[in-house]
Amino acid sequence: MQNNQDRKVIMDESAMTRAIARISYEILERNKGAESLCFIGVLSRGAYLAKRISDKLGELEGVAPETGILDITDYRDDGRSSRGEDRTDIPFDVRDKRVVIVDDVIFTGRSARAAMDAVTKRGRPRSIQLAALVDRGHRELPIRPDYVGKNVPTSRDEAVRVMVREIDGNDMVVILEREERQ
């Protein structure tokens, strides 16, 4: 990032922790427990958020639901390709499970659509639910997350960046001006 003054912190570490806890409780309530639940995190930051939610459910229910990692690159509709480097790691069968796809930010809905395509290619889940730490609006597809940590109205000229300690060294969510986008 070029200039810290060009970014606005919208969630700090404690706000992220609270949002993850809230999402976890909402998932338990809606699904009446954790039975048959599994979490699939969209690379890269969604994977870490999925693990945190699963761990929180483990604290609450005694057993953490299975967690996988999903690389959606080959399912995107923008022409990007992984060139054979699929980093997906889903070590369980999704058939007849209640799959919760976890992503850091939902924007146009295209990544969520790609994730659903990738999951259903592996089998037919009982249901697919979507959790996002941040919903910034601007949908291009009729997709809405079931669980949201924070709704953040943004302009199309801004970017929302989620940082997780596992990759970035700290937990926070910032809004960046167009010049700073990565």
Order of alpha helices (4+ residues) and beta strands (2+ residues): beta-alpha-beta-alpha-beta-beta-alpha-beta-beta-beta-alpha-beta
